[in-house]
Amino acid sequence: MPTPKDEYDHVFDLLQQHHRWFQESIPLIASENIPSPAVREAIITDFGNRYAEGWPGERVYAGCRFIDQVEFKCIELMKKLFNAEFVDVRPISGVVANLAVYTAFTEPGDTLLALSIPCGGHISSGKKELGGTAGAVKGLIVEYLPLDYKELNIDVDKAKNKIQELAAKGKPPRFVMFGASVFPFPHPVKELVESIHSVGATVGYDAAHVAGLIASGQFQDPLREGADVVSLSTHKTFFGPQHGGILSWEKNAEKIKKATFPGMVSNHHLHAVAGLTIACAEMLEFGKEYASQIVKNAKALAQALYEKGFNVLAEHKGFTQSHVILIDITKQGDGGTIEETLEKANIIINRNLLPWDIKEGRHFMHPGGIRMGVSEVTRLGMKEPEMSVIADFVKQVIIGKEPLEKVRADVTEFRKDYQKVHYCFENSTDAYKYIKIR
Ligand SMILES: *Cc1c(COP(=O)(O)O)cnc(C)c1O
């Protein structure tokens, strides 16, 4: 029987093994990133042990003198980055931000229009039958925005028709959610705003994946294009830590504030707010350079994979305008098996449904696609030449069927030169260094 101290030691051992593994791997999960040592320092402070319900300056708890100053600073810097009239930094994740947004702008039984999961949509705007947050938690009726499979984008004409059809049936959408988890091209917000507002619906934009690109002027600007409200995760293309946020206009401030607290959060993870404030300062200083390199890297990785025989989608549009690329892997295998095989070579990607997969009888465990994102490798200082090296490793594993131990050893060697976080003020601690303070 292991003693409690054995269990304790075992967990620390697992944590350290994880850190070592990531030091030696190529992280290509599109929703992940690595925060700077400064953000890591902020999130282990005592802020993480405090409560501060409510709005800064009007808290339910005492002890918030410094917490309030940091949260006000966070709001101020977020407003500057996103050119937003109103910002709420209390949602503790992107899903919680979406829940707060639904609470502010809809009632149970209302119709939500969003992308389906095979078309790149996120489970937080999913149907009740799928256990999706919008359906199962908020009681919204979810209808799907039509996707143009070739363009990998929302089909404007079909979307207009869908809105009119729903209105004619007496079930007009109350909320239309742009944004996605496979989000290579800016969505047609300005093209659809009028049609959406004409039926009395709210225009939402889920910027979980592209927040860092938007803050840096590298993607579309949803608030200027007509979005009423934007929800965020702060850790995909933004500089972390894992948290959420909402952007909107002053006229919507009170209902969003109320939906967040008391609606959705009590404690809102003050250490994460501190980390986010540091990340905002880094974004203001380094965001433009970082985001522009992200897009260059994503295009370079897509091009290199394409040239090596992979069916990277949307070649006719330059593959992507964000951090993410989508690959039809059906010639080489199924997404699940490919994901597992690459992981054994220390290349971390995720399997992904293609828009037509369900119709062709494929399933999420073994879909036809894989997704790759370059936010993290870019933060590690990699540029276009390194994208070719990565594409070559992927080819060696999937097409060359080379021994996995050999590729893994080469990946480990390659990674030795990329151990620091870039685009930050201070980086004396390595990106994945295990920090022991016991
Ligand atoms: C990742 C993601 C979310 C959820 O974000 P969390 O911060 O993980 O809760 C919401 N919407 C979209 C489109 C996403 O990709």
The ligand as a MOL file (V3000), in Angstrom:
LIG
                    3D

  0  0  0     0  0            999 V3000
M  V30 BEGIN CTAB
M  V30 COUNTS 15 15 0 0 0
M  V30 BEGIN ATOM
M  V30 1 C -11.5920 26.9750 -26.9340 0
M  V30 2 C -12.8830 27.5590 -27.3000 0
M  V30 3 C -13.7870 27.9730 -26.3270 0
M  V30 4 C -13.6220 27.6100 -24.8700 0
M  V30 5 O -12.6140 28.1830 -24.2310 0
M  V30 6 P -12.1490 27.7170 -22.7890 0
M  V30 7 O -11.3260 28.8770 -22.4070 0
M  V30 8 O -11.4170 26.4470 -23.0050 0
M  V30 9 O -13.3400 27.5330 -21.9320 0
M  V30 10 C -14.9320 28.6330 -26.7170 0
M  V30 11 N -15.1800 28.8480 -27.9960 0
M  V30 12 C -14.3610 28.4380 -28.9770 0
M  V30 13 C -14.7170 28.7230 -30.3910 0
M  V30 14 C -13.1930 27.7610 -28.6640 0
M  V30 15 O -12.4010 27.3040 -29.6180 0
M  V30 END ATOM
M  V30 BEGIN BOND
M  V30 1 1 1 2
M  V30 2 1 2 3
M  V30 3 2 2 14
M  V30 4 1 3 4
M  V30 5 2 3 10
M  V30 6 1 4 5
M  V30 7 1 5 6
M  V30 8 2 6 7
M  V30 9 1 6 8
M  V30 10 1 6 9
M  V30 11 1 10 11
M  V30 12 2 11 12
M  V30 13 1 12 13
M  V30 14 1 12 14
M  V30 15 1 14 15
M  V30 END BOND
M  V30 END CTAB
M  END
